[in-house]
Amino acid sequence: MSNSLADFWRSYVRIGVVTYSMGALVTLGYALATPDGPQRTVLLLIGGLSLAASLGPFRLIGLRLVGTRWSRLFFTSWAGSTFVFIAVGAVLDGGVRSPLAYFLVLPMLFAGLAYSAGTVSLLAGFGLLTTLVVGALTPDPSWSKTVFLSVSVLIAGVITAAAALNRDRLMNQLLEAASVDALTGCLSRRAFQERLDNESRLARRDGTVFSLVVADLDNLKELNDANGHDSGDQALRLFATVLAEVARESDAVGRLGGDEFALLLHGTDQEDALAAASRFNQALRSVRGRDTVTASLGISTWQGADDDPDAILRRADEALYTAKRSGRDQAALWEASRTEREDPLRPAAIPT
């Protein structure tokens, strides 16, 4: 899960704690203001438990589970348990005649803020069932009030499910726009960085290896000056297309900015990364109009559990500049020399 998405769910947990605590406080205040009502001691206990659960376990567990595979189950269970708390309080206070029964609409509104359309629909069905149970358990049942309350919950469910569906669609469009470079179709810098971070976590966990190739057009400025920016844009699209052709399904291609691109090679050691860089330059040279598009490449390979994404990207950049200083239109491998293992490592140029 990305940092921005994790931050969203953390804020959602906090909103949930505040709103659920407000509901619990209203319940406590209602019970204290109507001491002659039925089951006031039990109602006070339920309100207190709801308040304590919101401020304690729900908040702590929710924040801890953000970004894990248990997140969806937790949030769905939170909303479901709220229906149960409200239903029990309403039944103790007179069923559908109790003002507490109208709180049954609130979990639907809360779920509609962030849950998927499928989860909201599931909760809407559960809320409707819970409302009918409250109606059935009401002393001297009032079916008109039960029907009215059930329809209210159903309408809330339909509205929130429709809103969730539209939100999911818009979110997917926004995420796609944020993760894909509009000109070239590659991953954006931010999306590529997230992919690199994830690849690093997998390599650290599984003891695997991967390589990073940073590639840069050698003469984009000259091309823009001579033929205009449309020609430069065409060269960038061509450059990205050739990179995508070299990449495998498990790899990732991103545009870091301007004329700089990156190729993440999953499960690829140094030797195979060199071969991939060679294939890329050969493919670029074979494209019609190759005299206007050449590239320099820098290569760096994951060095183990003590390595990190920023370091491997920095090393690949250093190797890229070595390739440019060595005449461009070639690749450079960042590697340690045997006599300098305790000193800053230097890149070694490798023509392709």
N, C-alpha and C positions, 0 to 999 in steps of 0.2 A: 504494500500500500504506500502511495506517495505521501510525502510529508504534509502537503496541503490537504489531502483527503483525510489523513489521520487527525489533523488539526480541526477539520470540520466535525468529525465524530466526537472529538473531545469536547468541543463547544456544545454539541448536541447533548452529551451526557450532562453537562452543567445546566443547560436549559431544562432538561428533564428533572434534575434534582430540584431546581427552583420551583417549577410548576407543580410537581408532585408534592413538594413540601407545602406549597400554598394550599393545595387541596386538602392535605392532612390537617393543616391549621384551621381551615374553614370547618372541617368535620368536628374537630375538637371544640371550636367556638360554638358551633351549632348545638353540640351535646351539652355544653355548659350553660348555654342560654335557654335550653328547654329541659330543665332537670326533671320535669314530670313525665317526660316521654318514656317509652319502653326501652328496656335493656341499656340504660345510659352508661352503666359501668363497663359493659362489654364494648359499647360503641366508643367510649373514651380509650379503652385498651387498643382497639383496632386503629383508631386515629393516631395514637402514640406509636404503635408498631409501624404504621405506614410512614410516619415522619422519621423515625429512627432508621428504617430500612432505606429511605431515600437519601438521608444524609450520610449513612454508613455504608452498608454492603453494596447497594446499587451503585453508588458513586465510585467507590474504590474498585469494585470488580469491573464496572463499565470502563473506567479509564485504563485499567490493566489489560482488558481484552481488546481494546481498539487496535485494529491492524492485524488481529489474529483470525484464524479460521472459525473461532467460536463467537465472533462478534455478532453475526446475524442471529444466531440462536439466542444469545443473551438479550439483545434488544427486543426480539419477538416475545421472549418469555417475560420481559419486563412489562410490556404492554398487556400481555395476557394476564399476568398476575394482578395488574391494576384493575382489570375488569372484575376479577374475582373479589378483590378487596372492596370495591364499590358495591358489588352485588350483595355481599354478606352484610355490609353496613346498611344497605337499603332494606333488605329483608328484615333485619333487626328493628328497623325504624318504621315498619309498616308497608314494606314492599313498594309497588309502583306509586303509592300515595306519598311516599317520602320524597322530600326535595333532593335527597342524596341520589335518588335514582337517575336524575337528569345528568349527573356526573358521568353516566355511562357513555355519553357522547364524547367526552374529553379525550379518552385514549385514542379514538379515531382521528381526532384533530392532531394529536401529538404524532401519531404514526405517519400521517400524511406529510409531515414536514420533511422526512428523510427516507422512509422505508420505500422499498420497491413496490411497484403496482401489485405484484403477486402477493407480497407479504401483507400489504394493506387490505387486499381482498380477503385473504385468509382471516385477518383480524376482524374485518367487518362481519364475516360469517360467525365468528366466535362471539362478537359483541351482540349480534342479533339473537343468537342462541341463549346467551347469558341473560338478556333482557326478558326473553320468554320464560326462562326459569324463574326470574324474580317475580314476573307476573303470576306464574303458577303457584308460587309459595306465598303470595300476598294473602293475609287473613281477609276473609270476605272479599274474594278477588273482584277487581274492577277491570273487566275486559276492554272497556273503552279506553281507559288509561294505559293498559298494556299495549293495545294496538297503536295508540298515539305515540307512546314512547318507542315501540319497536320500529315504527315508520321513521321516527326522528333519527334513530341509530342507523337505519338502512339508508336514509338520504345522506347522512354524514359519511357513511361508507362509500356510497356511489361518488359523491363529490371528491372525497380524498383519494379514492382509487383513480379517478380521472385525472386529478391534479398530479398524482404520483406518476401516472403514465406519461403525461406531458413533460413533467420534470425529468424523467428518465431519458426521454427522447432528446430534450434540449441539452441535458448533461452529456449525453453521448456525443452530440454534435460539438459541444464546447471542448470536450476532452480530445476529440479527433482533431479539431482545429488547433488545439494547444500542442498536440503531440506530433503533428505532421507539418513539415515545411511546405508552404503553399507553392513555392516556385518549383521545387525539385521532387516533392513527394517523399523525401527522406524523413526520418525522425527529426524533430526539432532538437535543439541543443539540450533543453531541459529533459525531454523524453529520453534522449540518448544517455544523458548522465544517470537517469534512473535505471536504465537498462544496464549500464556499466556497474552501478552500485550493486544491483541484484546479482550480476555475474560474479562480482567479487565476493559477495556473501556465499554464493554456491561453491565457489572455488575454495574458500576458507573452510566451509563445512565439509565438503567432500574430498578435499585434497586434489582437485583437478587443476588444469592449467587452461589459460586462454591468452590470446594476443590481441594487441590493438595496433591498427594501422591508421595513422593520421596522414591525409593526402591533401595537397594544395595545388591549385592551378598555377602554373608558372607565369603566365602572361595575360592574366585577365585584364589588368589595367591597360596594357597596350592594345588589347582587342577592343575594349570599350572606346578608347580614344580614336582608334582607326575606323571602326565600323559601327559605333553606337552601342548603347546599352542593350538593345534587343539582341544583338549578336553575342554579347557577353552572357545574357540570360540563356540563350540557346546553348552556349558552351557549358554553362553550369548544369543545365538539364542533361546534356550529353554525358557529362562527367558523372552525374549521379546515376544515370542509366547503366553505364559501364560498371560502376561499383556494384550496383544491384545484381548485375549479371554474374559477377565474380563471387558474390556472397551466396552462401548456402541458406537453407530455410532456418537453420538454427543461429545464423549470424544476424547482425544488425548494422544498418547503414544510417548515419546521421549527418546532418549539416551543422557544424559547430558555429558557423558564422561566416559571412562574406564568401570567400572562395575556399574555405577550409572544411574538409569533410573528415569523417572517421568511420572506420570499418572494424567492428567488434567480431573477432573470430572465436567462436565457442569451441572449447576443447582442442585448441590449436597451439602447438609448441612453436619454438623459434624457427625451426627448419621449415615447417609447413607454412608459417606466416610469410617467410621469405618467398616461398613458391607462390603463395596467393598474390603477393605484391608484384611478382614477376608476371603472373597471368594478367593482372590488371593493366600494367603498362603495355604489355603486348596487345591486349584487347583495345586499349585506347589508341595505340599506333595504327591498328588495322582499320579504325573507323575513318570513313571518308572525311577529308578536311583535317587530318591529323596534324598538319603543319601549323594549325592555329591553336591546337590544344595539346599541351604537354603537362606532366604532373611530376611533383616531387613527393616522396613518401617517407615517413618515419615509422619505425616499427619498434614496439616494446612488448615484452612477454611477462606475464604474471610471475612473480618471484617467490611466492609462498605466503604463508599465513600472516607474516609481518608486513606484507605489501598492502597498499591501499589504492583506491581508484584514482585519487588525485595524483599520486606518485607515478602510476603507470601512464597517465595522460601527459604528465609533465615530461617524462622520459621520451615518449613518442614525439612530442613537440621538439625536444632537443635534437632528436635524430632527424626530424624533418628539416630543421635549419642546417644541419650538417649536409644533408642531401642538396639543399639549395646552394650552400657555399661551395660544394664540390662540382657545380656545373649544372644542376637541375636535371630534370627528365631522368631521374633515377631514384632508388630507394636507399635508405640508410638504416642500419640496425643499431639500436642502442644496446651495448654490451659492455661487460667489465673486462678490462685487460688483466692478464695474470699478475702483473707486478703492481697493480694499483687497486687491489681489492679493499684496502682500508682507506683509500682516498676517494674523492668524488669520481664516479665512473664516467668514462667518456664514450661517446658514440663513435662507431666505425662505419664509414661509408661503404656501401655494397652496391655497385652498379647493377641495373637490370636490363 
